[in-house]
Amino acid sequence: MLSTGQYNILFNDIHALPSGNESDYMILEVDPEIVSLLESNHPLILRGSDTDEAVLCTLGETYAARHAETSNLFLLLEHVDQQVSKYSLSNAYSSSNKPQPSQSIAIVNSGSFFVEVTKTRPKFDSLANLLPIYRGSSSFKDSSITSPTICSTEYLLDNIQASKIQLLDHLNSIKAFELNGEWRIFNLEYLISILELILLSVMEHDMNLACISLREIQNSLTEHDIPEEVIVNCLKLHSTSVKPTENGANNVVDIQFHVSEDMISRTYGHTLLQSLDRANERISMKEFLTRWKNYVPDTISIDLELLKGYYLIEEDMINPMIVYFPKDILPSDSKEKFSKLFKIKPKWMKSDILPYISDLADNAKELDAITLKYSRVSTINNNTYYTSRLPQLF
């Protein structure tokens, strides 16, 4: 960085300097957080294909990187270790009686734009098409994987516009798991089959759902030849807490899972909704609840609140019908998401729309601001409703 003082500014032909898109340099406007990362040598990575708007990623955040024009001319300067040149700008306007600056700098580049960097939400729209569906396998050859793509963490980072931490958090939220270095997502029917084997083992060995031992489950399922990672991830998907058990030498000898009945019930309900949709079978809400109750184990209760974000109710009929509508089919962009939601239903109750938009912000204040930008709020009989604010979205 140049200090304050007098300098000789050296240049030959400023018109010959590269500028605009031809420049070898790019000016990046960054916040103090990024500056701190740069000063501590943390990597910054630009992600996106040729058709994407580029994003800048740190380890934990994603930033939009947008081209911004300016009427000012930026000059890139560097110290020059040489005698004062006859081309010096300061010499051109100086008097021979005045002392000349002892330091020289040269103009090495120019430009009239910069890249504006602002925090943005990661883009996971294409992730579902990249993850292979896991339907079970008797070996690590995974002959039943439906996609030939090797979905390692590195591969996904190369194809998804998100930071590493955000990507891993999202993979966990959509129930993806890593097996033999590759990410997959469970086929729901297969997940149910593993879950039923685990629950059967729990009953046979009189285990408590609040404290299930991985080692005991593995021993009881040995004959089924299920990979340990599959059992572990099935249990994790249905647990509120996971606690490693260590011996005196601090080595992990077992893992205890606190399995949730609600999470089990949700998986059964989600699987039933998906299977009805694939069969193009429309049923009433009353009939769905009956089937769901018959589907879950006897000790498990059901509650439609558990399936928020997976279904819609067509209430304009005498006998309301339930429709499969999972939140992960919606675009990640705020405007596009609200556009699609209001095309599906012109009026949403707050409790119904919230599961579909909660991922648009990190806190309630930010979410309220986004919601008010794209919708109007009204209150009827103490219930809050949202309608579209932008008619052109249709």
MOWO-V792650 format. One record per run of one state. SS is the DSSP state (H for helix, E for strand, C for the rest). FROM is the first residue (numbers start at 0). TO is the last residue. If there is no record, write none. Layout:
ss=(SS;SS)
from=(FROM;FROM)
to=(TO;TO)
//
This chain:
ss=(C;E;C;H;C;H;C;E;C;H;C;E;C;E;C;E;C;H;C;E;C;E;C;H;C;E;C;H;C;E;C;H;C;E;C;E;C;H;C;E;H;C;H;C;H;C;E;C;E;C;H;C;E;H;C;H;C;E;C;E;C;H;C;H;C;E;H;C;H;E;C;E;C;H;C)
from=(0;6;10;13;16;19;22;27;29;31;39;44;47;54;57;61;80;88;92;102;119;122;123;126;130;131;134;152;159;160;161;163;173;175;179;181;186;187;204;211;213;220;221;224;227;237;238;246;251;259;260;278;282;284;295;303;307;310;314;320;324;326;329;333;344;346;349;360;363;374;380;382;388;390;393)
to=(5;9;12;15;18;21;26;28;30;38;43;46;53;56;60;79;87;91;101;118;121;122;125;129;130;133;151;158;159;160;162;172;174;178;180;185;186;203;210;212;219;220;223;226;236;237;245;250;258;259;277;281;283;294;302;306;309;313;319;323;325;328;332;343;345;348;359;362;373;379;381;387;389;392;393)
//
